[in-house]
Amino acid sequence: DAAAMSRSVPLEKCLDDAVIALYQNGEAIRPEQGFPMRLLLPGFEGNMNVKWLRRLKVTAAPVDARDETSHYTELMPNGKARQYMFPQAVKSAILKPSFGMTMREPGLYEVSGLAWSGAGRVSRVEITADGGKTWAPAALGDPVMPKALTRFRLPWQWDGRSAVLASRATDETGD
C-alpha cells in the first residue's frame, strides 16, 4: 500500500473469497478507503485488508515482510512470537448501554451489541449482568451471515444496583 506495507496472504484464501474492491456503494472507493484499489479478505484481521493496492506477487512461501515480522506478531508465554495469524477470532461487544448513557431509574432496558467470527456464522451470544455468574441467551438479528457482523439484543430488567455487563459469543465451529 502507500505506506509500503506488504502482507502475506495464503493462496487458498485468495482463491476462496478474496475481493479486489474498486467501488463501494456504486462509487469509486474514496482515497481514505484505499483508492484506486483495496484488497478485502472476509473474516481476516483488518490489517490484512491492504489499502492502495499496487501489485500482487505470488510466492512459494510467506515473504516475511517488515510489517509481518515487526508489528503483527503475538508474543507467547514461552517468549517466542507467533506469526501469520489471519482469521478474526469470535468476539462480541456490548454497545448499549454504554459509557455516558444515563439510566435514570430502575426499569426495563435493552442490552445490545455486535458479534463476529472470521470462521463463519455467529451461532449464539450470551449476556451476563452479574459478572459471569449467570448467562442469558440473546436474540440474534437477521441476517446472520458468515464472516459478518451480527447484531444481538436482550431485554434486561435493571434493579438499580451496580451491575457488571459482559457478552460472549460462539460461532458455528463451536469456538
Secondary structure, 3 states (H helix, E strand, C coil): CCCCCCCCCCHHHHHHCCEEECEECCEECCHHHCCCCEEECCCECHHHCCCCCCCCCCCCCCCCCHHHHHCCCEECCCCCEECCCCECCCEEEEEECCCCCCCCCCEEEEEEEEEECCCCCEEEEEEECECCCCCEECEECCCCCCCCCEEEEEEEEECCCCCECEEEEEECCCC
